[in-house]
Amino acid sequence: MAIRIGIPRALAYYSFYPQWKTFFEELGAEIVLSPPTNKHIVNQGIRDTVTDACIPIKVYHGHVASLVDKVDYIFVPRLVSIDGEATFCPKFLGLPDMIRSSIKGIPPLLSPRLDIRDGRFAPVKAWIRVAKALGAGYQQALRAYRKSVKFRQYYDELLTSGMLPNEATALLDRLTVSLRTERKRLSEANTIASAKASSIPTLESQNHIRLAVVGYPYMIYDEFVNCGLLDTLKRLGASIFTPEMVSAKDRRAQAKKQPKYLFWYYSNQVVRSVYHFIQEEMVDGLIHLTAFACGPDAMVDRLLELDCKKNGRIPYLSLCLDEHTGRAGIITRLEAFTDMLVRKRGGKQ
Ligand code: SF4
């Protein structure tokens, strides 16, 4: 029977899941993904964490708890730095320790320390150690690692083209199944290219507004935590742009505009993507999703607000979310914000 590895559908899941899944499946493991966030998961997470933790950390604990009886291992990486320039927020760095001390009766954790600052080959070595702990040989581990990196690249390309993480993940799953079951050489590159072409957002009417929805991926794409914000905005007729839709190259080009780099990886991604949206005049307004009790966001939120003011007074809405956020309150604020943007453009209500 295959080893079952649990992956919590939270935090960095939205950035790396296809890579992680590919790696473990190439080693012959079965992936058990926790369900989409729901009330039970949030309540469980609140019970298991310290009260002053941010909502994404509480949610993460709930996802881990939901996997406890179902798997042989749970994958909780210690993400430190993947670009050598910034680190993940301190809560990511201490995540495996927090989980071990807070959740009783958990199966062993797989917690590679991923820090490119330890040397160019440090991440691959960390992944190979994980594979060996699961009984794989060196060559098999290396093959799995290489394939997983390729899938991360595909995933990033799909996100950059305008797909949401769940759409890109579903497409890559279909591609993997086709390669396995049809036993024919599908052109991975062609599949990715045609999916990209069909996902580019288009403008439809004068009332159509373009919105940047920025923040950390686990705030933007977790529909339960943000009360279905993306769907609500689409219903209100908005085209949506998120930080993941800005390519790494475009983000790098914006880095020089930062008076000082931020310490945290995701915060830099958010700020640089906003600079890109502003420079390219891509959006009519900007919504920043922040988590109550998030230390990095105390600074990022203020920075973005000032940048929006400085660059042509771009309308800015900051939404702070926690476990008490109500759907009705979010919808009312989004309706008011989009109405104001339509009026500003001179469109009809
Ligand atoms: S960056 Fe903020 S929201 Fe994300 S884990 Fe850290 S404190 Fe929580």
Boltz pocket constraint, residues with backbone or C-beta under 6 A from the ligand:
constraints:
  - pocket:
      binder: B
      contacts: [[A, 54], [A, 55], [A, 56], [A, 57], [A, 89], [A, 90], [A, 91], [A, 92], [A, 216], [A, 291], [A, 293], [A, 294], [A, 295], [A, 296], [A, 297]]
      max_distance: 6.0
